[in-house]
């Protein structure tokens, strides 16, 4: 094996160790009593007008 090949192989094996995260990211947890209203629908204003609407309430 050539010295250049060994150098490239060693570089490829060591690079992931250098650039990996050392401390995992742990975001803060939201502790509020949140409720979300999700509205899904459409209004057709053409000659054959129709409308449709759905409401969902989610509590986290």
Backbone as a ProteinNet text record, in pm:
[ID]
protein_1_A
[PRIMARY]
XXXXXXXXXXXXXXXXXXXXXXXXXXXXXXXXXXXXXXXXXXXXXXXXXXXXXXXXXXXX
[TERTIARY]
85.1	0	88.7	41.7	119.7	89.4	179.3	164.6	47	24.4	-88	-221.1	-230.2	-351.5	-379.7	-279	-295.7	-335.7	-277.5	-310	-456.1	-501.9	-642.3	-737.4	-702.9	-786	-794.8	-684.9	-683.1	-764.8	-754.9	-832.5	-981.5	-1021.7	-1163.6	-1215.6	-1135.4	-1178.7	-1183.3	-1097.7	-1089.5	-1186.3	-1218.3	-1304.4	-1439.9	-1510.9	-1639.4	-1623.4	-1513.3	-1490.9	-1468.8	-1410.1	-1381.6	-1507.4	-1593.2	-1705.8	-1839.3	-1841.4	-1968	-2000.4	-2126.5	-2170.3	-2114.5	-2067.2	-2015.7	-2122.5	-2216.3	-2326.2	-2456.5	-2549	-2675.2	-2756.8	-2827.9	-2912.6	-3044.2	-3078.8	-3203.5	-3280.9	-3378.6	-3454.6	-3541.4	-3572.2	-3656.3	-3798.5	-3866.2	-4001.5	-4100.8	-4202.8	-4307.2	-4401.8	-4421.7	-4502.3	-4634.8	-4677.3	-4805.3	-4918.2	-5038.9	-5156.7	-5208.5	-5157	-5188.4	-5301.4	-5389	-5493.9	-5486.3	-5499.7	-5491.4	-5621.9	-5668.6	-5783.9	-5733.3	-5762.5	-5719.7	-5843.5	-5842.9	-5956.1	-5913.1	-5989.9	-5961.5	-6088.2	-6082.8	-6202.9	-6180.6	-6288.2	-6283.3	-6420.8	-6423.3	-6548.2	-6539.8	-6633.9	-6639.5	-6739.1	-6696.1	-6784.1	-6832.7	-6829.6	-6874.7	-7026.2	-7074.7	-7219.6	-7282.3	-7214.2	-7262	-7187	-7218.8	-7144.5	-7161	-7050.1	-7052	-6948.1	-6964.8	-6867.1	-6850	-6734	-6701.9	-6603.8	-6624.8	-6537.5	-6530.7	-6411.8	-6390.5	-6313.1	-6348.5	-6280.9	-6226	-6104.6	-6040.9	-5979.8	-5992.4	-5929.2	-5833.1	-5707.9	-5605.5	-5554.8	-5534.4	-5475.7	-5346	-5239.3	-5109.4	-5085.7
-119.1	0	124	220.5	343	432.5	522	614.3	708.3	747	835.8	766.1	637	560.5	549.8	520.5	510	643.6	750.7	883.9	918.4	889.1	914.7	828.2	702.7	612.5	659	697.7	746.8	875.1	962.7	1086.8	1057	963.5	928.3	866.4	789.3	725.1	821.5	922.4	1014.5	1132.4	1175.6	1293.5	1282.2	1169.9	1163	1177.8	1133.7	1148.2	1293.5	1370.6	1510.8	1596.4	1569.5	1657.1	1607.7	1507.9	1463	1547.9	1545.5	1622.2	1558.8	1642.1	1590.9	1592.6	1685.4	1694.8	1697.2	1607.4	1608.9	1733.7	1783	1900.4	1856.9	1916	1886	2016.6	2044	2169.1	2170	2288.3	2300.8	2257.7	2203.4	2152.6	2262.4	2280.9	2379.8	2320.8	2392	2339	2412.5	2485.8	2556.5	2462.8	2492.4	2416.9	2478	2429.1	2488.1	2412.2	2487.4	2429.8	2494.9	2416.5	2467.6	2439.6	2536.9	2521.1	2516.2	2405.5	2387.6	2391.4	2478.1	2494.1	2450.8	2361.4	2313.8	2329.6	2402.6	2419	2502.9	2521.6	2604.7	2662.8	2775.9	2840.2	2859	2802.4	2816	2927.3	3030.5	3143.7	3143.2	3028	3018.5	3009.4	2970.8	2962.6	2851.1	2741.4	2634.1	2645.2	2746.8	2776.8	2665.1	2628.7	2528.9	2568.3	2517.1	2544	2419.1	2406.1	2293.2	2341.2	2298	2342.8	2234.3	2209.9	2113.7	2183	2157.4	2215.4	2103.6	2121.8	2025.1	2103	2051.1	2112.8	2010.1	2051	1965	2024.8	1940.4	1986.3	1909.3	1981.7	1919.5	1896.2
0	0	0	-69.9	-77.3	42.6	68.1	180.1	158.3	32.3	0.7	28.9	-4.9	19.3	169.6	247.3	392.9	454.7	405.4	456	426	305.6	269.7	350.8	369.4	448.2	593.4	649.6	787	800.5	702.2	702.9	697.2	612.7	600.6	729.6	798	922.5	1040.6	1041.8	1155.2	1141.8	1022.3	1002	1073.2	1065.7	1138.3	1289.8	1343.3	1487.3	1527	1438.9	1468.7	1459.3	1360.5	1333.4	1388.1	1472.1	1531.5	1653.9	1693.2	1810.1	1936.9	2023.9	2149.8	2258.3	2249.2	2343.9	2264	2292.4	2216.7	2248.6	2147.7	2165.2	2228.1	2340.2	2409	2426.7	2339	2350.3	2475.1	2522.2	2640.7	2607.6	2706.8	2688.5	2724.6	2640	2667	2771.8	2880.5	2989.9	3005.9	2904.3	2910.2	2869	2912.4	2871.8	2741.9	2630.1	2500.8	2432.3	2367.6	2285.2	2148.5	2043.1	1907.1	1834.3	1760.4	1673.8	1530.5	1462.6	1324.4	1237.3	1136.6	1046.6	907.7	848.1	713.4	631.8	520.7	441	318.9	240.5	121.6	95.9	26.4	-15.2	-166	-237.5	-382.3	-414.1	-482.6	-512	-656.1	-722.3	-860.5	-869.9	-987.4	-1009.6	-926.1	-907.7	-819.7	-687.3	-610.8	-488.6	-387.3	-326.8	-220.3	-116.7	0.7	106	190.1	243.9	329.1	434.5	555.5	663.8	770.3	821.9	930.6	1040	1163.7	1278.4	1364.6	1409.1	1499.1	1614.1	1734.2	1851	1909.8	1919.3	1973.6	2104.9	2200.9	2326	2345.9	2368	2389.3	2536.2
[MASK]
++++++++++++++++++++++++++++++++++++++++++++++++++++++++++++

